[in-house]
């Protein structure tokens, strides 16, 4: 839309009309820029995940743009502030140019000290630091700009590295957030991945890396100094209704506790590669953690050949260009009076950032853009000690949310084939999301091989609490929950309580096997005020915003890990009385809740975490029996209670089990959303091949060849029907015509 608007503006012949429209466009641009910038504290730092989907993403944008690069004025821009803001400015503008097929002028500058200051005493506005107001070196001294230009030109646009001059690099200030948000996030993250170090910087990074053990070192990026506290106070004081209360870690925790809560129970205490705005806190070593920093490693660098190196020495002579001979660079990187020699913060930051990127494990502060970009490049498998939201995720919408399933070989066969279908749907719509499964059993090697082929991370799981859960199963009432119908399914639903013991991530989206992921989602879709513990959606009442159903659940893993032992003790108190009493609203008109019996893990979660649970948006748990929810809002469809084959069986005259009878009978009340959900299931299961569909139908209707054929023919036919055609017939009619 922006590209078309620009072309229309250029097509105007009336200068007066052109000035008026450009003025309005300028106001809109500045408004968007101010809003985006208000979402972040002023200082910090960046990277993201390269993906093979770049060409596909670009294709969709090109078909929209339809413009020729040679007919468009080159896109120019400025850079500002610290390392990460500079990288985001480059990535956002380059991705924008690629997306809309414009040639681009890349400023050949890297600011060496991008620390911002408040414009006026008591204010919240921060002054941008640009190469015009601060010392800088060449971008080509820091990064391999030859390979960057080659990458950009592989998209068919011209990229030129040009000396920095303010009058040739835009006059609207540093509006990186605007361009990041307008560009394809896939392309933006690919651009970020191509900011690779120059030969000399790589030499420095390699030296620091040799002082670390990649396998057992955790990179920790900590913000807690005076300047960060000031920024947090200013940021949180913005009165625009946006939630901004995770700038610092929990007041009741020190950093060592927050780090340990982000380790798995059987992990050895790691070495910490510490990056911060001050020297490492003393509590880290008191807690038994070994801590090292870049300055400590560089101090011992007697054999490191930096002296006399001319890479940063007098390569150009603009007013603010700074000379950095090797001896000075060594002094900067080994400074012990703080994180970096004053005046050169971002020279240290680029080394720290690249070393940190080479380490598998990361714990940071998600409000800092330095941390936010470290998190992004790890595809969701990172943690942040301040927990909750990642503000940058609302601009760079490329943050993967890990997905988790549980499975026991004692489950009913039908459940396995539904699980396979759900996994296929998750891979289809969220190809960058890591998928985990807690797997109980060892006999089904065929299924285990299938999981490996589909890049599912398998955690073999032997629960220690099975005797306790079996006692609860014995006391369960099958009329109140279908979970008591099959012992394997009951064990499977309890497996989720052990997820925090196996998966190293800040959050994970747990979804049951009877689900279909029907749309992409990223971290931003879960809001800023993410749960401290658990988030559930509603159950039967689609208008109720009460956490209730655990079929799709957002889990805060460090907090669940911290409270795991107490939670297990709480469950043990119910061994002889399966239901948990939960204070809940059951109707939208209720002001307060009443005691409701909830079975199994769902009741345990809701009762134990009553003070911290949150509501998960309805689109993550859309039920086929909903009566007025628009189908297209669904990101996840949940066949809660009645499964696809149960609806088919009911239409064929095969009664549903007592626990789900009412759900089956709701089918005629809202046939469109039910049929839409069944089609989503059909479209997905057929991608696994006809054998998967055949296995599903065989397991669902054992001993009834006619029902098996009806099931197979129905889903085969449904997968061939368009959504437009779907509105002309009900699913029951489609079933009956394909028996």
C-alpha positions in Angstrom: 0.0 0.0 0.0 2.8 2.4 0.8 4.5 1.7 -2.5 1.3 2.4 -4.4 0.8 5.6 -2.5 4.3 6.8 -3.4 3.8 6.1 -7.1 0.4 7.9 -7.1 2.0 10.9 -5.4 4.7 11.0 -8.1 2.1 10.8 -10.8 0.5 14.1 -9.7 1.3 17.0 -11.9 0.0 19.8 -9.7 2.8 21.0 -7.5 0.4 22.4 -5.0 -1.6 19.2 -4.8 1.7 17.2 -4.6 2.9 19.4 -1.7 -0.4 19.0 0.2 -0.4 15.2 -0.2 3.3 14.9 0.7 2.7 17.0 3.8 -0.1 14.7 4.9 2.1 11.6 4.1 4.9 13.2 6.1 2.7 13.7 9.1 1.5 10.1 8.9 5.0 8.8 8.6 6.2 10.8 11.6 3.2 9.7 13.7 3.9 6.0 12.9 7.6 6.5 13.7 6.9 8.2 17.1 4.5 5.4 18.0 6.9 2.6 17.2 9.8 4.3 18.9 7.7 4.8 22.1 7.5 1.0 22.4 11.2 0.8 23.3 13.6 2.2 25.9 16.2 4.3 24.2 19.3 2.1 24.5 20.2 -1.4 23.6 21.2 -3.8 20.7 20.3 -7.1 17.4 20.0 -10.4 14.8 17.4 -12.8 13.6 16.7 -16.1 11.9 17.6 -16.7 8.3 15.1 -18.8 6.5 14.7 -20.5 3.1 11.2 -18.9 2.9 12.7 -15.6 1.8 12.1 -16.1 -1.9 8.5 -17.1 -1.3 7.9 -14.0 0.9 9.5 -11.7 -1.6 7.4 -13.2 -4.4 4.2 -12.3 -2.7 5.4 -8.7 -2.2 6.7 -8.4 -5.7 3.4 -9.4 -7.2 1.9 -6.6 -5.1 4.5 -4.0 -6.0 5.0 -4.6 -9.7 7.6 -1.9 -10.0 11.0 -1.8 -11.7 14.1 -1.0 -9.7 15.6 1.2 -12.4 12.6 3.5 -12.5 12.7 4.4 -8.8 14.9 6.9 -7.0 17.4 5.1 -4.7 16.2 4.6 -1.1 18.5 6.2 1.4 18.5 6.3 5.2 20.4 7.2 8.3 21.6 5.1 11.3 21.5 6.0 14.9 22.3 5.0 18.5 23.7 1.7 19.7 24.7 -1.5 17.9 21.3 -3.0 17.7 19.5 0.1 16.7 22.1 0.5 13.9 21.6 -3.0 12.7 17.8 -2.6 12.8 18.1 0.6 10.8 20.2 -1.3 8.2 18.0 -4.4 8.2 14.7 -2.5 8.1 15.6 -0.2 5.3 17.4 -2.8 3.2 14.5 -5.3 3.6 12.1 -2.4 2.7 14.1 -1.7 -0.5 14.2 -5.5 -1.4 10.5 -5.9 -0.6 9.5 -2.9 -2.8 12.3 -3.3 -5.4 14.1 0.0 -4.9 17.8 0.5 -5.3 19.5 1.4 -2.0 22.3 3.5 -0.7 23.9 1.9 2.3 25.7 4.4 4.6 29.2 3.3 5.2 29.3 4.2 8.9 29.3 2.5 12.3 28.8 4.7 15.4 31.3 3.7 18.1 29.3 5.2 21.1 25.6 5.3 20.6 24.6 6.0 24.2 21.6 8.3 24.2 20.8 11.1 26.6 17.5 12.6 27.8 16.7 15.8 25.8 15.7 17.7 28.8 15.8 17.2 32.6 12.8 15.2 33.9 11.7 14.3 30.3 11.3 11.0 28.6 12.4 11.8 25.1 15.9 10.6 24.1 18.1 12.3 21.6 19.2 10.2 18.7 22.9 9.7 18.2 23.9 9.8 14.5 27.3 9.9 12.7 26.8 13.6 12.4 26.9 14.0 16.2 29.2 11.2 17.3 32.4 9.5 16.3 32.2 6.6 13.8 34.3 4.1 11.8 33.5 2.6 8.5 30.8 0.0 8.3 33.1 -2.0 6.0 35.7 -2.1 8.9 33.2 -3.9 11.1 31.2 -6.0 8.7 31.9 -7.9 5.5 30.1 -5.4 3.3 31.1 -7.0 0.0 29.1 -10.1 0.8 26.3 -7.9 2.1 26.1 -6.0 -1.1 26.2 -9.3 -3.1 23.3 -10.7 -1.0 21.2 -7.6 -1.6 21.9 -7.6 -5.4 20.9 -11.3 -5.6 17.3 -9.9 -5.3 17.8 -7.9 -8.5 18.2 -4.5 -7.0 21.3 -2.2 -7.0 23.0 -1.7 -3.6 25.8 0.9 -3.2 27.9 1.5 -0.2 28.4 5.2 0.1 30.2 7.6 2.5 28.0 8.9 5.3 26.7 12.4 4.7 23.6 13.6 6.5 22.2 15.4 3.4 22.2 12.2 1.4 20.7 9.9 4.0 17.3 11.1 4.7 16.0 14.0 6.8 13.2 12.3 8.8 15.5 11.0 11.5 16.2 7.4 12.5 12.9 5.7 11.8 14.1 2.1 11.8 10.9 0.8 13.5 8.7 2.1 10.7 10.7 0.3 8.0 11.1 -2.9 9.9 7.3 -3.0 10.3 6.7 -2.3 6.7 9.1 -4.9 5.3 8.5 -8.6 5.1 9.7 -10.0 8.5 11.2 -13.0 6.7 13.3 -10.8 4.5 14.3 -8.5 7.4 15.6 -11.5 9.4 17.5 -12.8 6.4 19.1 -9.4 5.9 20.2 -9.4 9.6 21.8 -12.8 9.2 24.0 -11.4 6.4 25.7 -8.8 8.7 28.8 -10.9 9.1 32.0 -9.7 10.7 34.9 -8.4 8.7 38.1 -10.5 8.6 39.6 -8.4 11.4 36.6 -8.4 13.7 36.2 -12.1 13.2 39.8 -12.5 14.3 39.0 -10.7 17.6 35.8 -12.8 18.0 37.7 -16.0 17.4 40.2 -15.1 20.1 37.4 -14.5 22.7 35.7 -17.7 21.7 38.8 -19.7 22.3 38.6 -18.6 25.9 35.2 -20.2 26.3 33.7 -23.7 26.1 30.8 -23.6 23.6 29.0 -26.6 25.1 28.7 -25.5 28.7 28.8 -21.7 28.5 25.7 -19.6 28.7 25.7 -16.1 27.4 24.0 -13.8 29.9 23.1 -10.3 28.8 22.2 -8.2 31.9 20.8 -4.7 32.1 20.7 -3.2 35.6 22.9 -0.2 35.7 21.9 3.4 36.6 21.3 4.4 33.0 19.1 1.4 32.3 17.1 2.1 35.4 16.6 5.7 34.3 15.5 4.5 30.8 13.1 2.0 32.4 11.5 4.6 34.6 11.0 6.9 31.6 9.7 4.1 29.4 7.2 2.7 32.0 5.9 6.2 32.7 4.5 6.7 29.2 0.8 6.9 29.7 -0.6 5.3 26.5 -2.1 2.2 28.0 0.6 -0.1 26.7 1.9 -2.7 29.3 5.5 -2.0 30.1 6.4 -3.6 33.4 9.1 -6.1 32.7 12.0 -3.8 32.1 13.8 -5.2 35.2 13.8 -8.7 36.8 11.4 -9.8 39.6 12.1 -7.6 42.7 12.2 -10.7 44.9 14.9 -12.4 42.8 18.5 -11.7 42.3 20.1 -12.5 39.0 21.6 -15.8 40.1 18.1 -17.2 41.1 16.7 -16.1 37.7 19.5 -17.8 35.9 19.1 -21.1 37.8 15.4 -21.1 37.1 16.2 -21.1 33.4 18.4 -24.2 33.7 17.0 -27.7 33.5 17.1 -29.7 36.8 19.9 -32.0 35.7 22.0 -29.3 34.1 25.5 -28.8 35.5 26.1 -25.2 36.7 27.5 -23.5 33.6 30.1 -21.0 32.9 28.6 -17.6 32.4 29.8 -15.3 29.6 28.6 -12.1 31.1 27.7 -9.0 29.1 26.3 -6.1 31.0 26.3 -2.3 31.7 28.4 -2.8 34.8 30.7 -5.4 36.2 29.1 -8.8 37.0 27.0 -8.9 40.2 28.7 -10.6 43.1 25.8 -12.9 43.7 26.6 -14.9 40.6 29.9 -16.4 42.0 28.3 -16.7 45.5 25.7 -19.0 43.8 28.5 -21.2 42.5 28.5 -19.9 38.9 31.8 -19.4 37.1 31.8 -16.0 35.4 34.0 -14.7 32.6 33.9 -11.5 30.4 35.4 -10.4 27.2 37.6 -7.9 29.1 39.0 -10.7 31.2 39.9 -12.8 28.2 41.4 -9.8 26.3 43.5 -8.8 29.3 45.3 -12.2 29.0 45.8 -11.7 25.3 49.6 -11.3 25.3 49.9 -13.4 22.1 47.1 -11.6 20.3 48.5 -9.6 17.3 46.6 -6.4 17.4 49.5 -4.0 17.7 50.1 -2.1 14.5 46.9 -3.3 12.8 45.8 -0.7 10.3 42.2 -1.8 9.7 40.7 1.1 11.6 43.5 3.5 11.1 43.0 6.6 8.9 40.9 4.9 6.2 38.9 8.1 5.6 38.8 11.6 7.0 35.3 12.9 7.6 34.9 15.3 10.6 33.7 12.6 13.0 35.7 9.7 11.7 37.7 8.1 14.5 41.1 6.4 14.1 41.4 3.1 16.0 44.9 1.6 15.7 45.4 -1.9 17.1 46.9 -0.8 20.4 43.9 1.5 21.1 41.5 -1.3 20.2 43.1 -3.7 22.6 42.8 -1.0 25.4 39.1 -0.7 24.6 38.3 -4.4 24.6 40.3 -5.2 27.8 39.0 -2.2 29.9 38.1 -3.3 33.5 36.5 -0.2 34.9 33.2 -1.2 33.4 31.8 -3.0 30.4 33.9 -0.9 27.9 36.3 2.0 27.8 34.1 5.1 28.0 33.3 6.5 24.5 33.6 3.2 22.7 30.6 1.2 24.0 29.6 -0.2 20.6 33.0 -1.4 19.6 32.8 -3.7 22.6 29.1 -4.4 21.8 29.8 -5.8 18.4 32.4 -8.3 19.7 30.2 -9.3 22.6 27.2 -9.7 20.3 29.1 -11.9 17.8 30.6 -14.1 20.6 27.2 -14.4 22.2 25.6 -15.4 18.9 28.1 -18.3 18.6 26.9 -19.8 21.9 23.9 -22.2 22.0 22.4 -21.0 25.3 21.3 -17.5 26.0 19.6 -15.6 28.9 18.9 -11.9 28.5 16.6 -9.0 29.1 13.9 -9.1 26.5 13.2 -5.3 26.7 16.7 -4.6 25.4 17.0 -4.9 21.7 20.5 -6.5 22.1 18.8 -9.4 23.9 15.7 -9.3 21.7 17.7 -10.0 18.6 19.7 -12.7 20.3 16.4 -14.3 21.2 15.1 -14.0 17.7 18.0 -15.7 16.0 17.5 -18.7 18.3 14.1 -19.6 16.9 12.3 -19.3 20.3 14.8 -21.5 22.2 16.2 -18.8 24.4 15.2 -17.4 27.8 15.0 -13.9 29.4 15.4 -13.3 33.1 12.8 -10.5 33.2 10.2 -12.8 31.6 6.9 -11.7 30.0 6.9 -9.8 26.7 9.5 -9.0 24.0 8.6 -5.5 22.8 10.6 -5.7 19.6 8.4 -8.7 18.6 5.5 -6.3 17.9 7.6 -4.6 15.2 9.7 -7.5 13.9 7.0 -10.2 13.7 9.4 -13.1 13.4 9.6 -14.5 16.9 8.9 -18.2 16.9 6.8 -19.7 19.8 7.9 -23.2 20.6 5.2 -25.9 20.4 5.0 -28.9 22.7 3.0 -32.1 22.7 2.8 -35.1 25.0 2.3 -38.7 24.0 2.3 -42.1 25.6 2.4 -45.4 23.7 -0.5 -46.5 26.0 -2.8 -44.0 24.2 -5.5 -45.1 21.9 -4.3 -45.6 18.3 -6.6 -42.9 17.0 -4.9 -40.4 19.1 -1.5 -41.1 17.5 -2.8 -40.5 14.0 -4.5 -37.3 15.2 -1.2 -36.2 16.8 0.6 -36.8 13.5 -2.0 -34.7 11.7 -1.6 -31.9 14.3 2.2 -31.9 13.9 1.9 -31.6 10.1 -0.4 -28.6 10.6 2.0 -26.9 12.9 4.9 -27.4 10.5 2.8 -26.1 7.6 1.8 -22.8 9.2 4.8 -22.2 11.5 7.8 -23.8 9.8 10.3 -21.9 12.1 8.7 -23.0 15.3 10.6 -25.8 17.2 8.3 -28.7 18.0 8.9 -30.8 21.1 7.2 -33.9 22.3 7.4 -35.7 25.7 7.4 -39.3 24.7 6.5 -42.1 27.0 7.4 -45.6 25.8 10.0 -47.3 23.6 8.3 -49.9 21.4 6.8 -47.9 18.5 10.0 -47.4 16.6 8.1 -46.6 13.4 6.4 -43.6 15.0 9.7 -42.5 16.6 11.3 -42.6 13.1 8.4 -40.5 11.7 8.9 -37.9 14.4 12.6 -37.7 13.6 11.9 -37.4 9.9 9.6 -34.4 10.6 12.2 -32.7 12.8 10.3 -33.1 16.0 12.5 -32.9 19.1 11.7 -36.0 21.1 12.2 -36.1 24.9 11.8 -39.6 26.2 9.8 -39.4 29.4 9.3 -41.9 32.2 7.0 -40.2 34.7 7.8 -40.8 38.4 4.2 -40.0 39.4 2.3 -42.8 37.6 1.1 -44.6 40.8 -0.3 -41.3 42.1 -2.1 -40.6 38.8 -3.5 -44.1 38.6 -5.1 -43.6 42.0 -6.8 -40.5 40.7 -7.9 -42.4 37.5 -9.6 -45.1 39.6 -11.6 -42.5 41.4 -12.6 -40.7 38.2 -16.1 -40.4 36.9 -16.4 -41.2 33.1 -19.7 -39.3 32.9 -17.9 -36.1 33.9 -14.9 -36.4 31.6 -13.9 -38.4 28.5 -10.4 -38.6 29.9 -11.5 -41.4 32.3 -12.5 -43.5 29.3 -9.0 -44.6 28.5 -6.1 -45.0 31.0 -3.4 -44.2 28.3 -5.1 -40.9 27.4 -5.4 -40.1 31.1 -1.7 -40.6 31.7 -0.9 -38.6 28.5 -2.8 -35.6 29.7 -0.8 -35.5 33.0 2.5 -35.7 31.1 2.3 -32.0 30.5 3.2 -31.2 34.1 6.8 -32.4 33.4 7.3 -30.2 30.4 9.3 -27.6 32.4 11.8 -30.4 33.3 12.7 -31.1 29.6 12.3 -28.0 27.5 14.7 -25.0 27.8 12.7 -22.0 26.6 10.9 -19.1 28.3 7.5 -19.9 27.0 6.0 -22.9 25.1 2.6 -23.4 23.6 1.3 -26.8 24.7 -1.4 -28.2 22.4 -3.3 -31.5 22.6 -3.2 -34.1 19.8 -6.8 -33.3 18.8 -5.9 -29.9 17.4 -5.2 -28.4 14.0 -3.0 -25.3 13.6 -4.8 -23.4 11.0 -2.8 -20.1 10.8 0.6 -18.7 11.5 1.4 -17.1 14.8 4.4 -15.4 16.5 5.2 -14.2 19.9 3.5 -10.9 19.2 0.1 -12.7 19.0 0.2 -13.5 22.7 0.2 -9.8 23.8 2.6 -7.9 25.9 1.3 -8.9 29.4 2.1 -12.5 29.0 1.3 -15.0 31.7 3.5 -15.4 34.8 2.4 -19.0 35.0 -0.3 -20.4 32.7 -2.8 -19.2 30.1 -5.9 -21.2 29.2 -8.9 -20.3 26.9 -12.6 -20.8 27.7 -14.2 -24.1 27.3 -17.9 -24.5 26.4 -19.0 -20.9 26.4 -17.3 -19.0 23.6 -18.2 -15.6 25.0 -16.6 -16.2 28.4 -13.1 -14.8 29.0 -12.4 -17.2 31.8 -9.3 -19.5 31.8 -10.7 -23.0 31.7 -9.7 -25.4 29.0 -6.1 -26.8 29.0 -6.2 -28.3 25.5 -4.1 -25.3 24.4 -2.0 -23.7 27.0 0.7 -21.1 27.2 3.2 -22.1 29.8 5.9 -19.9 31.5 8.5 -22.6 31.9 10.9 -21.0 34.4 8.1 -20.2 36.8 6.6 -23.7 36.4 10.0 -25.1 37.0 10.5 -23.0 40.1 7.1 -24.1 41.6 7.2 -27.7 40.3 7.8 -29.5 43.6 5.1 -27.6 45.4 2.7 -28.3 42.5 3.4 -32.0 42.7 2.8 -32.0 46.4 -0.5 -30.3 45.8 -1.6 -32.9 43.3 -0.7 -35.6 45.8 -3.2 -34.2 48.2 -5.9 -35.3 45.7 -4.9 -38.8 45.1 -8.1 -40.2 46.6 -10.4 -37.5 45.2 -9.9 -36.8 41.5 -11.7 -33.5 41.1 -10.2 -30.2 42.0 -12.4 -27.4 43.3 -11.8 -24.2 41.2 -13.3 -20.8 41.8 -14.5 -19.9 38.4 -17.2 -17.9 36.5 -19.3 -20.1 34.4 -21.4 -17.4 32.7 -20.6 -14.0 31.2 -23.1 -12.3 33.5 -21.4 -13.6 36.7 -19.3 -10.9 38.5 -17.5 -13.4 40.7 -16.8 -17.1 40.5 -18.2 -20.1 42.3 -16.6 -23.4 43.2 -16.6 -25.8 40.2 -15.2 -29.3 40.1 -12.5 -29.7 37.4 -10.9 -33.1 36.7 -7.3 -34.0 36.1 -4.4 -31.7 35.3 -6.7 -28.9 34.1 -8.3 -28.6 37.6 -4.9 -28.9 39.2 -3.4 -26.1 37.2 -6.4 -23.8 37.6 -6.5 -24.4 41.4 -2.8 -24.2 42.2 -2.0 -21.2 39.9 -5.3 -19.4 40.6 -3.6 -16.1 41.5 -1.4 -15.9 38.4 -3.4 -17.6 35.6 -4.4 -15.6 32.6 -6.9 -15.9 29.7 -5.6 -17.1 26.4 -7.2 -15.4 23.4 -10.1 -17.4 21.8 -8.4 -17.7 18.4 -5.9 -20.2 19.9 -8.7 -22.6 21.0 -11.6 -22.5 18.6 -14.1 -25.3 19.1 -16.1 -26.9 16.2 -19.3 -26.6 18.3 -19.0 -22.8 18.7 -22.2 -21.1 17.3 -21.2 -17.6 16.3 -17.4 -17.4 16.3 -16.1 -16.5 12.7 -14.1 -19.5 11.5 -11.4 -17.4 9.9 -10.2 -16.0 13.3 -8.9 -19.4 14.3 -5.2 -20.0 14.7 -5.8 -23.4 16.3 -8.9 -25.6 16.0 -9.5 -27.8 19.0 -11.7 -30.9 18.6 -12.6 -30.7 22.3 -14.5 -33.8 23.4 -15.9 -35.0 20.1 -13.2 -35.9 17.5 -13.7 -35.8 13.8 -14.6 -39.4 13.6 -17.2 -38.9 16.4 -19.1 -36.5 14.3 -19.0 -38.9 11.3 -20.1 -41.8 13.5 -23.1 -39.7 14.8 -24.2 -38.9 11.3 -23.9 -42.6 10.4 -26.0 -43.6 13.5 -23.1 -44.6 15.7 -23.7 -43.0 19.1 -21.0 -41.0 20.8 -19.8 -42.0 24.3 -21.8 -40.5 27.3 -19.1 -38.0 28.2 -19.2 -36.3 24.8 -22.8 -37.0 23.7 -23.9 -33.4 24.2 -21.0 -32.1 22.1 -21.8 -34.4 19.3 -25.4 -33.2 19.4 -24.4 -29.6 19.0 -23.2 -30.3 15.5 -26.4 -29.3 13.7 -26.5 -26.0 15.6 -23.6 -24.5 13.8 -22.8 -26.7 10.8 -20.7 -24.1 9.0 -17.9 -23.8 11.7 -18.0 -27.6 12.2 -17.7 -28.3 8.5 -14.9 -25.6 8.2 -13.0 -27.4 11.1 -13.5 -30.8 9.5 -12.1 -29.5 6.2 -9.0 -28.1 8.0 -8.5 -31.6 9.4 -9.0 -33.2 6.0 -6.7 -30.7 4.2 -3.9 -31.5 6.7 -4.2 -35.3 7.1 -4.2 -35.7 3.4 -0.7 -34.1 3.2 0.5 -37.0 5.3 -0.5 -39.4 2.5 -3.5 -41.7 2.0 -1.9 -44.2 4.4 -2.2 -41.8 7.3 -5.9 -41.1 6.5 -6.5 -44.8 6.1 -4.8 -45.6 9.4 -6.9 -43.0 11.1 -10.2 -44.3 9.8 -9.3 -47.9 10.5 -8.5 -47.1 14.1 -11.6 -45.0 14.6 -14.1 -47.6 13.3 -12.5 -50.9 14.1 -14.7 -53.8 12.8 -17.0 -51.7 10.6 -15.7 -51.7 7.0 -18.6 -49.6 5.8 -17.9 -46.8 8.4 -14.2 -47.0 7.6 -14.9 -46.5 3.9 -17.3 -43.7 4.6 -14.7 -42.0 6.8 -12.0 -42.3 4.1 -14.2 -41.2 1.3 -15.6 -38.3 3.3 -12.2 -36.7 4.2 -10.8 -37.4 0.7 -13.7 -35.6 -0.9 -13.7 -32.8 1.7 -10.0 -32.0 0.9 -10.9 -31.5 -2.7 -13.8 -29.0 -2.1 -13.1 -25.3 -2.0 -14.3 -23.2 0.9 -16.7 -21.4 -1.5 -18.2 -24.8 -2.5 -18.3 -25.8 1.2 -21.0 -23.2 1.8 -23.4 -24.9 -0.5 -23.6 -28.2 1.3 -23.3 -29.4 4.9 -20.7 -31.9 5.9 -23.4 -34.4 6.6 -24.6 -34.1 3.0 -21.0 -34.5 1.7 -20.6 -37.6 3.9 -23.9 -39.2 2.7 -23.0 -38.6 -0.9 -19.6 -40.3 -0.5 -20.6 -43.4 1.4 
